[in-house]
């Protein structure tokens, strides 16, 4: 693929050794949610290559353990919708604060607006917005408390929080509850960035476009969707998880993006530039 040199999305984790340019990530404690597959898996593995002390979280314990069986990281099975997210956060901070937080977990259901009931609404908003909000809130408070207890520590701990949103946070989509949840994430990023800057904590988001993984290249539905979307992508092709992971590490790194906060970057090959005039 032109953007990253791979024709096969399954090769997304076979990346060149460029992480030496991200030295400030080495040794920093990080957590990635929704890490069993796709974007979350790629971001976590790039963080590991950069030398971060990574914990991966997902409700799919089987895929999580399989994906990271050869990686040096902590694995936690948890569902940020059904479980006590504050308890999960407290478990993570027992050995010190977490400085790098990647909220990748997300879910939807195949319901149109008038088909969405309380259960679908609770599931999608709870998983995509409420859970990550409370999880991050607890981790942030632990980091701020650590900063207060150790005012003379050098270097002082800094925080960088990243939410994986979606282009659906700005465009109307078939699944209204998903779009609403991601629009909420986009505003949460701005609110957090404004309030947490004084604590040396940056908050940003990435809105991926069409990102293909090894799992979604073979079904007839996905093949048809790609054929429909590809002409609308100025870059000429879908992305792969590594395309998002590279931008994620840039945003997490203080050395490279230390003056960037409250931003939502589209990683979409230009898909968001398409409009009805192009039809």
Residue pairs with C-beta under 8 A, 6 or more apart in sequence:
1 7
1 237
1 239
1 240
2 235
2 236
2 237
3 235
3 237
3 239
3 243
3 269
4 12
4 239
4 240
4 242
4 243
6 12
6 14
6 240
6 242
8 214
9 212
9 213
9 214
9 217
9 238
9 240
9 241
10 213
10 214
10 217
11 240
12 42
12 213
12 214
12 240
12 241
12 242
13 41
13 42
13 45
13 241
13 242
15 46
15 49
15 242
15 245
17 49
19 25
19 46
19 49
19 50
19 51
19 249
21 256
22 50
22 249
22 253
22 255
22 256
23 51
23 255
24 253
24 254
24 255
25 47
25 50
25 51
25 52
25 100
25 249
25 252
25 253
26 50
26 51
26 52
27 51
27 52
27 53
28 52
28 53
28 99
28 100
29 52
29 53
29 55
29 96
29 97
29 98
29 99
29 100
30 47
30 52
30 53
30 54
30 55
30 98
30 99
30 100
30 101
30 102
30 252
31 54
31 55
31 56
31 57
31 92
31 98
31 100
31 101
31 102
31 139
32 40
32 43
32 44
32 47
32 54
32 55
32 56
32 57
32 102
32 104
33 40
33 57
33 58
33 80
33 102
33 103
33 104
33 105
33 132
33 135
34 40
34 57
34 58
34 103
34 104
34 105
34 106
34 164
35 41
35 43
35 44
35 56
35 57
35 58
35 64
35 67
35 68
35 104
36 56
36 58
36 60
36 63
36 64
36 67
37 60
37 63
37 67
37 213
37 215
38 211
38 213
38 215
38 241
39 104
39 164
39 208
39 211
39 241
39 244
39 245
40 56
40 58
40 102
40 104
40 105
40 164
41 67
41 241
42 240
42 241
42 242
42 244
42 245
43 102
43 104
43 241
43 244
43 245
43 248
43 249
44 54
44 56
44 68
44 71
44 73
44 102
45 68
45 71
45 245
46 242
46 245
46 246
46 248
46 249
47 54
47 100
47 102
47 249
47 252
48 54
48 71
48 72
48 73
50 249
52 100
53 73
54 71
54 73
54 74
55 73
55 74
55 75
55 76
55 92
55 98
56 64
56 67
56 68
56 73
56 74
56 75
56 76
57 76
57 77
57 78
57 80
57 88
57 105
58 64
58 77
58 78
58 105
59 77
59 78
59 79
59 82
61 75
61 77
64 75
64 77
65 75
68 75
76 88
76 91
76 92
78 85
78 88
80 88
80 105
80 127
80 131
80 132
80 135
81 107
81 123
81 126
81 127
81 130
81 131
85 131
85 134
85 135
85 138
86 134
86 135
86 138
88 135
89 135
89 138
89 139
89 142
90 138
90 142
92 98
92 139
93 138
93 139
93 142
96 146
97 139
97 142
97 143
97 145
97 146
97 157
98 139
98 142
98 143
99 143
99 157
99 158
99 159
99 160
100 159
100 160
100 161
100 162
100 252
101 136
101 139
101 159
101 160
101 161
101 162
102 162
102 164
102 248
102 252
103 132
103 135
103 136
103 161
103 162
103 163
103 164
103 185
104 164
105 127
105 128
105 131
105 132
106 127
106 128
106 164
106 166
106 181
106 182
107 123
107 124
107 127
107 128
108 124
108 175
108 177
108 178
109 116
109 120
109 123
109 124
109 175
109 177
110 175
111 120
111 175
111 177
112 174
112 175
112 176
113 176
116 176
116 177
120 177
121 177
124 175
124 177
124 178
124 181
125 177
125 180
125 181
125 184
127 181
128 178
128 181
128 182
128 184
128 185
129 181
129 184
129 185
129 188
132 163
132 185
133 188
136 161
136 192
140 159
140 161
140 192
140 196
140 199
140 201
143 157
143 159
143 199
143 201
144 199
144 201
146 157
147 156
147 157
147 199
147 200
150 156
150 157
156 200
157 200
158 200
158 201
158 202
158 254
159 196
159 199
159 200
159 201
159 202
160 201
160 202
160 203
160 204
160 251
160 252
160 253
160 254
161 192
161 196
161 201
161 202
161 203
161 204
162 203
162 204
162 205
162 206
162 248
162 251
162 252
163 185
163 188
163 189
163 203
163 204
163 205
163 206
164 205
164 206
164 208
164 244
164 248
165 182
165 185
165 186
165 189
165 205
165 206
165 207
165 264
166 178
166 182
166 207
166 208
167 207
167 208
167 209
167 266
167 268
167 271
167 272
168 175
168 178
168 179
168 182
169 179
169 182
169 183
169 185
169 186
169 207
169 264
170 183
170 186
170 207
170 272
171 179
171 272
172 179
173 179
182 207
185 205
186 205
186 207
186 264
189 203
189 204
189 205
189 262
189 264
190 262
192 201
192 203
193 202
193 203
193 204
193 261
193 262
194 262
196 202
196 203
197 261
202 251
202 254
202 257
202 258
202 260
202 261
203 261
203 262
204 251
204 257
204 260
204 261
204 262
204 263
204 264
204 265
205 263
205 264
205 265
206 244
206 247
206 248
206 251
206 264
206 265
206 266
206 267
207 264
207 265
207 266
207 267
207 268
207 272
208 239
208 244
208 266
208 267
208 268
209 233
209 238
209 239
209 266
209 267
209 268
209 269
209 271
209 272
210 226
210 229
210 233
210 238
210 239
210 268
210 269
210 271
211 238
211 239
211 240
211 241
211 243
211 244
211 267
212 222
212 226
212 238
212 239
212 240
213 240
213 241
216 222
217 223
217 226
226 238
229 238
229 271
230 236
230 237
230 238
232 271
232 274
232 278
233 268
233 269
233 270
233 271
233 274
234 269
234 270
234 271
234 273
235 269
235 270
236 269
237 269
238 269
239 267
239 268
239 269
243 267
244 267
247 265
247 267
250 256
250 257
251 257
251 260
251 263
251 265
266 272
